[in-house]
């Protein structure tokens, strides 16, 4: 059986940047924070993301977590 070892994690804030003047579609910008502790819980990341969002000029649209893992044989 294979085993996945999480090696890094990244927190991304997706911020609303207004609407495209030509198409009217929403435009988003991403702000990334690297070196997030891999054992951080969703509640912890949610709290810190909302704290960071309060420091931004743009409004918070979404919060994402990007994890990277090494996969190896479990034997």
Buried (B, 14 or more C-beta within 10 A) or exposed (E): EEEEEEEEBBBBBBBBBEEEEEEEEEEEEEBEBEEBEEEEEEEEBEEBBEEBBEEEEBEBBEBEBEEEEEEEEEE
